[in-house]
Amino acid sequence: MVKQETHLEKYTVSLVSLGCPKNLVDAEVMLGHLPPDRFEIVTDEAQADIIIVNTCAFINDAKEESIETILEVADYKKQGRCRLLVVSGCLPQRYREELAAELPEVDLFMGTGDSARIVELLDAQALSDKALYAVSLPEFLYDHTTPRVKSSPFYSTYVKIAEGCANHCSYCVIPQLRGTLRSRSIDSVVREVRRLVESGVREVNLIAQDITAYGADREDGARLEDLLRELVKIEDLSWLRLLYAYPDGVSDELIDIIAREDKICKYLDIPLQHIDDTVLALMNRRVDETAIRQLLTRLRERIPELTLRTSFIVGFPGETDEQFQRLLDFVNEGHFERVGVFRYSREEGTAAAAMDAQIPERTKNTRYHKLMKAQSRVSFRKNRALKGRIEPVLVEGYSEETDLLLRGRSIRQAPDIDGQVYITAGYADIGEIVPLRITDSSEYDLIGEIVEE
């Protein structure tokens, strides 16, 4: 943006969002605050006057991806139309002024709680002769009145029901990046979901750093169970999916609601991180192996069709060969349809970063590949067991390999993180949920034919 110019010119804006779905919602809120008479949103960075990179800084890999992306799009300032490069989100929130020296290409830095200030900050930068660093305390919480430009497919979306986290796991920087727990009201979430469904959304994915902590900070007694009872009343809502449930927050009441309500996907993402009691204690997790196994038993008994996803960390400080073997044996028992594995990342400012017995990277990598290989065998076996079953599938478009095949997701597959279904026979419109007979599978994907009703 040219300094001191008027607002008569209309600027094109492109936004690149990295990291988790929570980041994506922040990006959509940011775009929603750009008045259309001044800003036009484009998807091609080459056509953008302003490029925004919404960053992730959760672990080292995410930080590296963020830096690489910033440097890539910075080329548009040298050889393209871009006049202003903005970096927002977790990276500026975490590293503040250090970034200004490292990334002179950037004109404006914004934190995780500054999405709604985008126009104010762009205008302030336009009057400045140097890069502007505007990172406030992470206290912002969007609601149903907040403008938002939905970037996900018309039939599916994420709805953030809470921000921040109060768990303080010893390896995690989220409280530093996102602040403490802040939950929306039940009425606000219901209003947003109802409006989204009226616009054509069929699948709503409820997200929070810890969805089971929803309402714990509120004085009105709101709980996740109460929220779900209201959401399932929305007529044209088809799938309601719960993501990121802390294990000690999965109550018997919540299990009963998931089991009873047809609109709630029989799918639960419960990050466990480990199974060894000593490692769990060092991680500052509030569960042990006994509690985890009891929870898994309760879930399988009361929701027989449940798809379970979890995540584990390998190479946590002090993790012995024996402790890793316990984790490997646990995975081989076949409790989970989906597993994500992370190599421990030593993050400054966390309790775990100061612990003795940090694990060498080579050992982390070896353990990572062993655990992933073990789960791939489990996933393949569980997918093969679905052969012949008829499953509801959300049609998402044509296969990337060929436009002769439709693709979609089964009710057992969350967007962006799980596999796909390839549809070899039958036709349906994009966004339609159809019955599909499973005819084949791989470790992560399913293949099937639409069942004509």
ABEGO torsion letter per residue (X at the ends): XBBGBBAABBBBBBBBBBEBAAAAAAAAAAAAABBAAABBBBABAAABABBBBBBBAABAAAAAAAAAAAAAAAAAAAABABABBBBBEAAAAAAEAAAAAABAABABBBBAAAAAAAAAAAAAAAABABBBBBBBBBABBBBAABBBBBABBAABBBBBABBEBAAGBAABAAAAAAEBBBBBBAAAAAAAAAAAAAAGBABBBBBBABAAABGAABAAGBBAAAAAAAAAABAABABBBBBGBBAAABBAAAAAAAAABAABBBBBBBBAGBABAAAAAAAGBABBAAAAAAAAAAAAAABAABBBBBBBBBGBBGBBAAAAAAAAAAAAAGABABBBBBBBBBBBGBAAAABBGBBBAAAAAAAAAAAAAAAAAAAAAAAAAABGBBBBBBBAEBBAABAABBBBBBAABBBGABBBBBBABEBBBBGBBBBBBBABBBAABBBBBBBBX
